[in-house]
């Protein structure tokens, strides 16, 4: 990806919008409005609110009302658009894996759908805001968000008046973090045919036993980031004489210096170290052996990222997949604010999902323009829309 100061022009980015993603929308006017909304997201300055998006498309009161209705109150379904987005993103990137990660968007007040208190790992504290899990298709070149799950706490599910005001479906329920992450990952995995891509779950603190069983049943390879305090037992068949008492993963890495290996250069210019060891999860009967893989700057073991993977995977493959989480971190930082992934200020459940789906389409358009994709476009946007922004 280019640096934030160098990138494609607005026209080049708009030309990267694959309009056939909207073929599932039942009416011509809905398909046209979807394309317009993505253009508005790409052209609006500052936060990509419904008002700012509408301003890019004319700004009149009738236009603002039309945009609000299309996002918050219309009847079109977002899941078919996301499935089409997965196919087109895979074509553009040659994706290697799904990267699933949580996002907390701080919000004042409790009117926006899903707002509750959540712990934000990136901030190191509890904040009031919306939490979601995103499933990104990623290659070494770029990452694009494709599928989403909005976290709904019991405070939203159990309060009938709040549910009704936010139009939360009757089938929705409060889920654990493991259920939310697993749901969005496996739903995304099913959107592509063929052998399932592995899932890189970049969400430390989730239960590896529950997730290992669920992904194992689904036949989807899982590489899960884990916390240093997770207790593991070295597989005695793989490392005789080490002892089989459970030990915190971070201490385990530090105690097995003979397994440390030099790794690739890191962004700071130094080198990294890595280590891999077969392990077992205590209290997880029936689970196959796992592989603990760690990588860290050679000068700072405390900065190690720890990953738990299927025991049959090669350490080098796990490290390559784990690096895709860094690609997604980078592209989220570079592109999310440009396309409004965190900017929806409405109150409805459907509005949040429709906005973030079209913001994900805008993200793909930006990535396609940066990568210089020459993938064919079925139709062109009108000259009026090309002038937006």
C-alpha positions in Angstrom: 0.0 0.0 0.0 1.1 3.6 -0.6 2.0 6.0 2.2 -0.9 8.1 3.5 0.5 11.1 1.6 0.7 9.4 -1.8 -2.2 7.5 -3.3 -4.7 7.3 -6.1 -6.8 10.3 -7.2 -10.5 10.5 -6.4 -11.4 9.5 -10.0 -9.1 6.5 -9.9 -10.6 5.3 -6.6 -14.2 5.8 -7.8 -13.3 3.8 -11.0 -12.4 0.9 -8.7 -15.9 0.5 -7.4 -17.2 -2.9 -8.7 -20.8 -2.0 -9.3 -21.9 -5.6 -9.9 -21.6 -6.1 -6.1 -25.0 -4.6 -6.0 -26.7 -7.0 -8.4 -28.6 -8.7 -5.4 -30.5 -5.4 -4.7 -33.9 -6.0 -6.1 -34.6 -2.5 -7.7 -32.7 -0.3 -10.1 -32.9 2.7 -7.8 -31.4 0.8 -4.9 -28.5 -0.3 -7.0 -27.9 3.2 -8.1 -28.1 4.6 -4.6 -25.6 2.0 -3.4 -23.1 3.2 -5.9 -23.8 6.8 -5.0 -23.4 6.1 -1.3 -19.9 4.5 -1.9 -18.9 7.6 -4.0 -20.2 9.8 -1.1 -18.1 7.9 1.4 -15.0 8.3 -0.8 -15.6 12.0 -1.4 -16.8 13.3 1.9 -14.3 15.1 4.1 -14.1 14.5 7.8 -16.4 12.0 9.4 -18.5 10.0 6.9 -21.9 10.7 8.5 -25.1 10.3 6.6 -25.3 14.1 6.4 -21.8 14.4 5.0 -22.3 11.6 2.5 -25.6 13.2 1.3 -23.7 16.6 1.0 -21.4 15.0 -1.6 -24.5 13.9 -3.6 -26.3 17.3 -3.7 -27.0 18.1 0.0 -30.7 19.1 -0.5 -33.1 18.1 2.2 -34.7 15.6 -0.1 -31.3 14.0 -0.8 -30.5 13.8 2.9 -33.8 12.1 3.6 -33.2 9.7 0.7 -29.8 8.7 1.9 -31.1 8.2 5.5 -33.9 6.0 4.3 -31.7 4.0 2.0 -29.3 3.1 4.8 -31.5 3.0 7.9 -35.0 2.1 6.8 -34.8 0.4 3.4 -35.4 -3.3 2.9 -32.3 -4.4 1.0 -30.2 -7.2 2.5 -26.5 -6.8 3.2 -25.4 -10.4 3.3 -25.6 -11.0 -0.5 -23.5 -7.9 -1.0 -20.9 -9.2 1.4 -20.7 -12.5 -0.4 -20.1 -10.7 -3.7 -17.6 -8.5 -2.0 -15.7 -11.6 -0.7 -15.5 -13.0 -4.3 -14.3 -9.7 -5.8 -11.8 -9.1 -3.0 -10.3 -12.6 -3.4 -9.9 -12.0 -7.1 -8.2 -8.6 -6.4 -5.8 -9.8 -3.7 -5.2 -13.5 -4.1 -6.1 -13.7 -0.4 -4.2 -16.1 1.8 -6.4 -16.0 4.9 -9.2 -14.4 6.8 -8.0 -12.0 9.6 -10.6 -11.6 12.3 -10.2 -8.8 14.9 -12.3 -6.8 17.3 -12.9 -3.0 17.0 -14.2 -0.7 19.7 -15.5 2.7 18.6 -15.8 5.1 21.6 -19.2 6.8 21.6 -20.8 9.2 24.1 -24.3 8.4 25.3 -26.2 5.2 24.8 -28.5 5.9 21.9 -26.4 4.4 19.1 -27.1 0.7 18.6 -24.9 -1.7 20.6 -23.2 1.0 22.8 -22.0 -0.5 26.1 -18.9 -0.7 28.2 -16.1 -2.7 26.5 -12.4 -3.3 27.1 -10.4 -1.9 24.3 -7.0 -3.7 24.1 -5.5 -1.0 21.9 -6.3 1.6 24.5 -5.6 -0.6 27.5 -8.8 0.4 29.3 -12.6 0.1 29.4 -14.5 2.5 27.2 -18.1 3.2 26.4 -18.8 2.5 22.7 -19.7 0.0 20.0 -17.8 -3.2 19.6 -17.7 -5.3 16.5 -15.8 -8.2 15.0 -14.6 -7.8 11.4 -13.5 -10.5 9.0 -10.8 -9.2 6.6 -9.5 -11.0 3.5 -5.8 -10.5 3.5 -2.7 -11.1 1.3 0.8 -9.8 1.8 -0.2 -6.8 -0.4 -3.3 -5.6 1.4 -6.3 -6.4 3.6 -10.0 -5.6 2.9 -12.9 -6.0 5.4 -15.7 -8.2 4.1 -17.9 -9.3 6.9 -19.0 -7.9 10.3 -20.7 -8.8 13.5 -22.0 -6.1 15.9 -21.7 -7.1 19.5 -25.0 -6.7 21.4 -24.9 -6.9 25.2 -27.6 -8.2 27.4 -28.5 -4.6 28.1 -29.7 -4.3 24.5 -31.1 -7.8 24.1 -33.2 -7.8 27.3 -34.6 -4.3 27.1 -37.6 -4.6 24.8 -37.9 -0.8 24.2 -34.3 -0.4 23.2 -34.6 -3.4 20.9 -37.6 -1.9 19.2 -36.1 1.6 18.8 -33.0 0.1 17.2 -34.9 -2.5 15.1 -32.8 -5.3 16.5 -34.1 -8.6 15.0 -36.0 -10.9 17.3 -33.5 -13.7 16.6 -30.6 -11.7 18.0 -29.2 -12.7 21.4 -26.3 -11.7 23.6 -23.2 -13.8 22.6 -19.9 -14.4 24.2 -16.7 -13.0 22.7 -15.9 -16.5 21.4 -19.3 -16.8 19.8 -19.1 -13.4 18.1 -15.7 -14.0 16.7 -16.5 -17.6 15.6 -19.8 -16.6 14.0 -18.3 -13.8 11.8 -15.2 -15.9 10.9 -17.2 -19.0 9.8 -19.8 -17.0 8.1 -17.1 -15.3 6.1 -15.3 -18.6 5.4 -18.5 -20.0 3.8 -18.7 -17.0 1.4 -15.9 -18.5 -0.7 -16.1 -21.9 -2.4 -13.4 -24.4 -2.4 -11.0 -25.3 0.4 -11.6 -22.9 3.3 -8.9 -20.3 3.8 -7.3 -20.3 7.3 -8.6 -17.9 9.9 -6.1 -15.7 11.8 -7.9 -14.7 14.9 -6.1 -11.6 16.3 -8.1 -11.3 19.5 -6.0 -12.3 22.6 -7.9 -13.6 25.6 -10.5 -15.8 23.8 -10.9 -19.4 24.9 -8.7 -21.6 22.7 -10.5 -24.8 23.8 -14.0 -23.7 22.7 -12.7 -22.1 19.5 -10.4 -25.0 18.7 -13.4 -27.4 18.9 -15.7 -25.2 16.8 -13.2 -24.5 14.0 -12.2 -28.2 14.1 -15.8 -29.3 13.5 -16.1 -26.8 10.7 -12.9 -27.9 9.0 -11.4 -24.4 9.0 -7.7 -24.0 10.0 -7.3 -21.6 12.9 -4.3 -19.6 13.9 -5.3 -17.9 17.2 -3.4 -15.1 19.0 -3.2 -16.0 22.7 -2.1 -14.1 25.9 1.3 -14.9 27.6 -0.7 -16.0 30.7 -2.4 -18.9 28.9 -1.3 -22.1 30.6 0.0 -24.8 28.2 1.7 -28.1 28.6 4.6 -29.1 26.3 3.8 -32.2 24.3 6.1 -34.8 26.0 6.4 -36.8 22.8 7.8 -33.9 21.0 10.1 -32.6 23.7 11.1 -35.5 26.0 12.4 -34.6 29.4 11.0 -31.1 29.6 8.3 -32.0 32.1 4.5 -31.9 31.5 3.3 -29.4 34.1 1.2 -26.6 32.7 3.2 -23.3 32.4 2.2 -19.8 31.2 2.9 -19.5 27.5 5.1 -16.4 28.0 7.2 -18.3 30.5 7.3 -21.3 28.3 8.8 -19.2 25.4 11.4 -17.7 27.8 12.4 -21.1 29.2 13.1 -22.8 25.8 16.0 -20.7 24.6 17.4 -23.7 22.7 14.4 -23.5 20.4 14.9 -19.8 19.5 15.6 -19.1 15.9 16.6 -15.9 14.0 13.8 -14.4 12.0 13.1 -11.7 9.5 13.9 -8.1 9.8 11.2 -5.9 11.5 9.9 -2.5 10.7 12.3 -0.8 13.3 15.3 -2.1 11.3 16.4 -4.8 13.8 15.9 -8.5 13.6 13.3 -10.8 15.1 13.5 -14.1 16.9 11.0 -16.8 16.7 10.2 -20.1 18.4 7.8 -23.0 17.9 7.0 -25.9 20.2 4.2 -28.5 20.2 1.9 -28.1 23.1 -1.3 -29.4 24.7 -4.1 -27.4 26.2 -4.8 -28.5 29.8 -8.4 -29.2 30.5 -9.1 -29.7 26.8 -9.7 -33.5 26.4 -10.2 -34.6 22.9 -8.3 -31.7 21.3 -5.5 -32.5 19.0 -1.9 -31.3 19.8 -1.4 -27.6 19.0 1.6 -25.6 17.9 2.7 -22.6 19.9 4.6 -20.1 17.7 6.1 -16.9 19.0 7.9 -14.0 17.3 9.5 -10.9 18.9 12.2 -8.3 18.4 15.5 -9.8 19.4 15.9 -7.0 22.0 12.5 -7.3 23.7 11.0 -10.7 24.6 8.2 -9.0 26.4 6.9 -7.8 23.0 6.4 -11.3 21.8 3.2 -12.2 19.9 2.1 -15.7 20.7 0.0 -17.8 18.3 -1.7 -21.2 18.7 -2.2 -23.2 15.6 -3.1 -26.7 14.5 -0.2 -29.0 15.4 0.1 -30.2 11.8 1.0 -26.8 10.5 4.6 -25.8 9.8 6.0 -23.0 12.0 7.1 -21.0 8.9 3.5 -21.1 7.6 2.1 -20.0 10.9 4.5 -17.0 10.9 3.5 -16.1 7.4 -0.2 -16.2 8.3 0.4 -14.2 11.5 2.1 -11.4 9.5 -1.2 -10.9 7.7 -2.6 -9.5 11.0 0.1 -6.7 10.7 -1.1 -6.1 7.1 -4.6 -5.6 8.4 -3.5 -3.4 11.2 -1.7 -1.2 8.7 -4.5 -0.9 6.2 -7.1 -0.3 8.9 -5.0 2.6 10.1 -4.5 3.9 6.6 -7.9 3.4 5.0 -10.6 3.1 7.7 -10.9 6.8 8.3 -11.0 7.5 4.5 -14.0 5.3 4.0 -15.9 5.8 7.2 -15.7 2.3 8.8 -16.1 3.8 12.3 -18.3 6.8 11.4 -21.9 5.6 11.5 -23.9 7.8 13.9 -27.3 6.3 13.4 -29.4 4.3 15.8 -30.6 1.3 13.9 -29.1 -2.1 13.7 -29.9 -2.4 10.0 -28.4 1.1 9.4 -25.1 0.1 11.0 -24.8 -3.1 8.9 -25.7 -1.4 5.6 -23.3 1.5 6.3 -20.4 -0.7 7.2 -21.0 -3.0 4.3 -20.8 -0.1 1.8 -17.8 1.4 3.6 -16.1 -2.0 3.1 -16.9 -1.7 -0.6 -15.3 1.7 -0.6 -12.3 0.2 1.1 -12.0 -2.4 -1.7 -12.3 0.4 -4.3 -9.4 2.3 -2.6 -7.2 -0.8 -2.4 -7.9 -1.6 -6.1 -6.9 1.9 -7.1 -3.7 1.7 -5.0 -2.7 -1.7 -6.4 -3.5 -0.5 -9.9 -6.0 -3.3 -10.5 -7.2 -3.5 -14.1 -10.0 -5.9 -13.3 -12.9 -5.2 -15.7 -15.9 -3.1 -14.5 -19.3 -4.0 -15.8 -20.5 -0.4 -15.9 -19.2 3.1 -15.3 -20.5 5.7 -12.9 -22.2 8.7 -14.3 -20.3 11.9 -15.0 -22.3 13.6 -12.2 -21.0 11.1 -9.6 -17.5 11.4 -10.9 -17.6 15.0 -9.9 -18.5 14.3 -6.3 -16.1 15.6 -3.7 
